[in-house]
Amino acid sequence: MPLSPTPERSGPPPAAIALSCGDPAGIGPEIAVKAWKRLGATLPFAYIGARKHLPAALPVQTVANTSEAAEVAGEALPLIEVDFPGQSRPGQPDAEDAAAVIAAITRAVDEVKSGHAAALTTCPISKLALIEGAGFAFPGHTEFLAHLAGGTRRPVMMLASDALRCVPVTIHIPLADVPEALTPGLLTETIRITSAALRRDFGIAAPRLAVAGLNPHAGEGGKIGSEELDWIEHTLDDLRAEGLALSGPLPADTMFHAAARARYDAAIAMYHDQALIPAKTLAFDTAVNVTLGLPFIRTSPDHGTAYDIAGQDLATPASLCAALEMARRMATARASHAPD
């Protein structure tokens, strides 16, 4: 394996995981059921959503909170019931259910903040459906979670698999806006948060980070862009002086082959596609979206609501299972981590 894996820890397993249902018109309910059938009591989780969105014949047991999930997960899907007043059907979201989707996420965060759950895994939502149905005021799922967490640190997105951990510094903005949005402060904060998370949540004592350049060939000595010479190299030098193990800025086109990945624990990319293209190429069905910088662990499958296949028994639970498994490993590592 090219990465330093999250170590397995001895002792009792951590508490169960809270799984928010996401948009019930998408594939969230389907993949949750398939994940429970695959994982059962070996990785207990509580599904936070509505009974009516699950198959009628499915064995379901209502629980008061996530801490009760382990007792029933071997025989039934543990359910924390949330009332959904609308008529969402596969592929057909109902605006009346938007507030309930938000309520399910809020309840899931309460589960981890209270200690009933070891970690949070989220099924996909549709931001447009939440805006139209409930006036959702946040740029996305992650920003809403950060708001609920009450933290002041900026959440950082990581795409993670057994092949690659990759963090984009800038995310959902046009490519033309990246050079202005990319600042020394933003790069510094992203690297610090990533390094701290690798130590605390992945059990890597001395994380090695590879940092991509912004321009082709990392600017090629200023011939193809000057950002690397103007400030990126200086920023990395300052962080090295703090004791961080950094390589770069590196040409992004040679960072992601197997031999290169063996030399680092996570890659820092400067913009969305620079990170997500290699991450999804290497692990399209099993990559996990991990949110760093929150006071609790959050993972999610690396796909959207998939309205086009919802209700057709076509959705694979592979990414959700990977997200649940990674959440448990991270929770175990965090429980064993001595404070910095």
C-alpha positions, 0 to 999 in steps of 0.5 A: 500500500503506497500510503501509511495506513491508519493503524489498527488499535487494540481495545474495545471498538468505539461507539456506533456511527450516526448516519444522516439520511441525506435527500430521501429522493436520492440513493441515500436510503438505498445505499444505507440499507445495502450498507447495513446488510453488508456490515450489520453488527460488525460496524453498527450505525444508526440511520437518522431518517424516516421509516417510510423511505425504507423497504417495508419488509426491512427489519428496523428497530427504533432507537433513542440514540446512536449508543443503542445501535450496537445492541440491535444492528445484528438483527435490524437496521437501527433507526432514529426517526425523523418526520418527513411530511412530504412525498419525496419519491425516488428521483423526485424530491419534494420541497416539503421535505427540505426542512426534514433533511436539515433536521436529520443532519442537525440530529446527527451532529447532536449525536456526535456532540453529545458523545452518543456517536463516535463519528458522523457519516452523511448521505448526499444532499441536494443543495438546490433542493434545500435552497428551494424548499427551506431557504438553505443559507449555506454554500454546502453541506460542509459549511452547514456542519461547521456552523452546527459545530460552532467552531471557528476554524475553516473546514478542509475537504480531503478525498481519501482512499487506500491509494491516495489522500488529497486535499484541495486548497480551493474548492468550488470556484471557477478556475479563473478565480483560483489565483486570486483566492489562493493566498499564503494564509489559505495555503498555510491554514490548509496545510496545518489543519491537514497535518494535525488531522493526519496525526490525530485521526489517522495515527500518523506520528510524522505526516509527510505532505507533498504540495503541488504547484499552481502552474504547469511544471510548478512554474518551471522556474518562472517561465510558466507562471510566477506564483511558485517563486513569488510566494508558494516556495517561501510559504512552504519554507516558513512551514518547514521551519515549524517542523512540518515535513513538506515537499514541493512545490511539485509539478502536479503531473508527476505527483500521483503515480505509484512511486511518487505516492509512496513518498508522502501521506497526503497531497495538497493540491491548489484547486478542485480538479487538480485534487479530484481527478487523481483521487477519483481515477485511483478509487472511483467507487471507494473514495471517501470525502473526509472533512478535516478541521471539525471538532468531530469526525465526518465522512461521506461517500464521494458521490451525489444524490444520483436521482437518475438511478434512485429507486432502481436497485442500481446504486452501489454502497461501496463508497458509503461502506468505505466512508463508514469504515474510515469513520470508525478507523478515525474514531479509534485513532482519535480516541488513542491520540494524546493531545498535542 
